[in-house]
Amino acid sequence: MQFVEVFKFPIYSFTCDEKITNEVLSEVEKLDYRANVSNQVSIGDFYHKELICWFDQCLNEIKTANQIDSNIDFPITGCWANKTAKLMKHHAHSHPNSFLSGIFYLTENTGSETVFVLENFLNKHYSGFNIGPEVITGSVAPTKGTLIVFPSYLTHSVNVLKSNEFRYTIAFNAFIQGTLSTKNTTQLTLKTTSLHEKYET
């Protein structure tokens, strides 16, 4: 018997300019934060025009790589900073009302990988099935200046931070804008308000 790997979930990685990364880190360290479930999150949107424009470029690369129709865009609808101190963690969660999500690492903290989890549907919903693992997991180590982009429905978390240095990340959500159609001419047109429209008009 052979095992055939069928399900692969794309997680894209990009590297940001060091100058932008350090500039954003300096701004993020000065923000006001509120308590989240198990770490801290910035109050309100985080908007840094140069960084958001770079995020847009990365999303366009994903669009091109997947040959997505030119009339479809992925505007960034929300962006915020996460702050994690020693012995804090980031609870398991996904991002509703979103299509693609991103995590931009501003610091490098050993042992604080982003852990992704995909549950085994059969094992979860039907008793008597023990086919394959209960969950499928994978992790990404935080590298300063690295952005990862992934499908928003993927559950992810960060284990307890053991280092003394703060762990800082920027997270964002992007939704779909444009006209979705089928060969039978069924159409759905979506308009999404981006952060650029919110802060530049």
C-alpha angles and dihedrals in degrees: 000000000000129000115229116202105220107157116068120166115206119234112177124206130204134176120225129213111272093231093056091044093053093044092052092046090053090053094045093052089060097049126110114245136197130205116276124190093286107348136021132281130196119258110251128343122330109223123183107161098208092048094047090049088054090049087053090053091052092051090050089054089054090048092051094045090054094044092237115178114272093237091063120087135176107220116193107244101179138017131179143160127247123208121192124184130195112300092014123112139186112252122233110271146138130216116255123201090028138101104197128017132193139203119200114196115219096173137033112232118176113232096015099106122162104247119209121201130195115186122222103244096205095050093046101047106028125056116224096034118116099161111148127333122334089236135007113225137186135168142210121208115225112251117182111251095018123126122198122194123196142161108287095230093066111109112231139172144167123237123234110300110237101178123091094232121090116253111225127188137163116222129192142180127214128193134193124274125182140046119315113199141170132216087261089062095249105153137193119184118200128192118194128188109231128206088248090060091046096051105026100050 
